[in-house]
């Protein structure tokens, strides 16, 4: 770059030598020769122009320049040209270090903010990666599929069931060469639980799988002890997971030991497998051999020969061609030999890739899936990760840019002493990149520190490892580089262009462009923060609403005890009496299901008088006793409750308001209702029970708030629809739980000594519906907190910096009589405006997004202006607090000191 | 020794430098050469020759005299060194010596 001003007015017509030719010359000519060569050329130019005219002189000039391309003229190796390389680096390091430590506060804020942003991003991405990698640890997992049935039902939406007929999977393996393995399983849903008697105590095992040896050929289940080929080959054998082995046998080696069960006698332990990984949909405590249950002929026929049922969990594995699509099309033809026309029309089967199960099973019922993920939440979390790191980077760049102005003097001096343009750029960029890398290192440290708490929070077991995450390091380094370059580019390019004279005189000011950029960045940060806060407030509100909503019954203080045997069931009046004798029990009720049921509530089809069977309406059904309403504190709207004394009540039913509405009965009392079938579709059992309505209850939520209240019938326990299955005890408030449970269990075992007692607290179980939302709420709160923290860090630094820049102005103002208040106002004004702008930007977007989320719930809070205002107000307050600290500090400073700063 | 011989063009340039006697810089040398000998050399040729002369130690240079036409760029003035003058003298003597050996220049 030439040191000289470029335009030289010609005495006659203002012309000058061709600048491109000059540029070329400057490009190749060595710097020590340039001056006199170019001088000579210019001199000749003007002389010739006068003598021969402009045209030919131009050409001549070009010619002369080109002819100067001679070896001795050309620039030599830059290394020789000036002092570069390691010599200068020592100085750069020293200056960079001094720069950091001179304003430790700023540096910490800046680097800390960036490190925090990167660390949060990494943690969230780890979570996302873990979710996406669900079930990918099985060998060749992309070739493993689950069989799912698509069933068409009359009058209902299509159903998808993750179950198949018993003989289907092995038949596929036999008849289709592309299917190389198949495995079937049963669990408690198909075949029920069983009790394990170990030492003196017993308990119900419900997390088991009954399966075949091919299980080990398909799924990742490393066998610690035992032979995977033979472990499940014989009847009455079981393979325990390490967790189960420890639970049952403690320190003793479980191999070869026996597990005593109530249904199948003794099971011999033939293997120990590792406990299944966290991110697998298939979780189990033990694997029992199929032979154990097929010893029973009926079950064997059901599993091996029944083509009309559908209760077996089935998986297959394909060969390398992995052509699931083609195979799927062959199912229908294959099944024609086993299914009649009607079944063929209604039932079809397809293959679901095992890696899709975690996210892609929202529409599937009856599945064994330990954790259904929701893709939308994953997007949300990824977006949050992006936000957080974005804000951190923006902060860093903003502050670094602002502070760079301080170094204008340094730049000027360096130029005077002889630094080349490139050197300056290199210095600033290098420094900036180095600091970004430092932030990266700190971030990695933070991640290592926070990984365990995060695991607990997110209910996962993630680890950092080289194989899994080594590639990330490169991307992270790349990001650090980019952040370093972008934030360093302002000082590097902008400052380095200054004329040393102007810089040293202090005439340099921030250009308009930089100011707008900074403003834009602050607005973006705060818009994101406000958005996060709004989202969090909405989620928390909804959660609170759900947990406290009047469900139409009182879910607190209720202990639910399962009825697991005839003994427990048949003497229920006596049992109820015994329970109510316990001093802390206020009410007892027996019912077939309970509100908030976690098993399925029975569906029945009903018809009014004069309705044809095909016009039947489906309703839910719970069988209750006369104490049901009192125990649950459900209110009646009309009519009366059941009464023990009236024999005719066995055909009486209570319906809820929704049912009455659906039937079109303004007065439902004494209306007859025929219950046609128990169950619907293929599994319907015809009952034809003629009932009549004796009362109407107010609507109550018998399912999660995700779903609307539908029509439900409360029938008398004594009718043939459904047997009682639970005792529900209302326990008075303040009773110590352990004592209560001991006494309840004492009563239980008096009547049912064989089976262990199973109990639940209703409010706790109801909460389980909303586990996903609770987790979201927690994560959102943390994310919101983070974004605001980082944004405020940035604002803090920026405010401090701006205040410092205006110290002289403030000093003058104070001298002229301005009050502290007016100065604080002056300094805060701009930032307040920025936050308001952010509010305007964020609010509509957040409103739209959160309304969509709330639609997930049939019952939800509304997104009120209040919420939005709350979020905005909160942010404004925090921002103000941040800024005002600096503003007040500046405002109370001594004008003498500030004005003396010269 | 290599480099101590003076080329024909270089000799010319050096002579003009001596003629200009302290006022010799690129353009001036080029113009004077053209004026006195009719030899039109490009400015780059002149500079190249000066560079070679300087490398051989026959001229020395200093910087000074910026003008407006040069955009404030200074000129580089050249002056013959003792070695340079010596080289010129040697060359002239060598030529005279050869001329004297020719019996008759007028007949081919």
Interface residues (C-beta under 8 A of the other chain):
Chain A: X4 X5 X6 X8 X35 X36 X37 X38 X39 X40 X41 X42 X43 X44 X46 X47 X64 X67 X68 X70 X72
Chain B: X25 X26 X27 X42 X43 X44 X45 X47 X48 X51 X63 X66 X67 X68 X69 X70 X71 X72 X73 X74 X75 X76
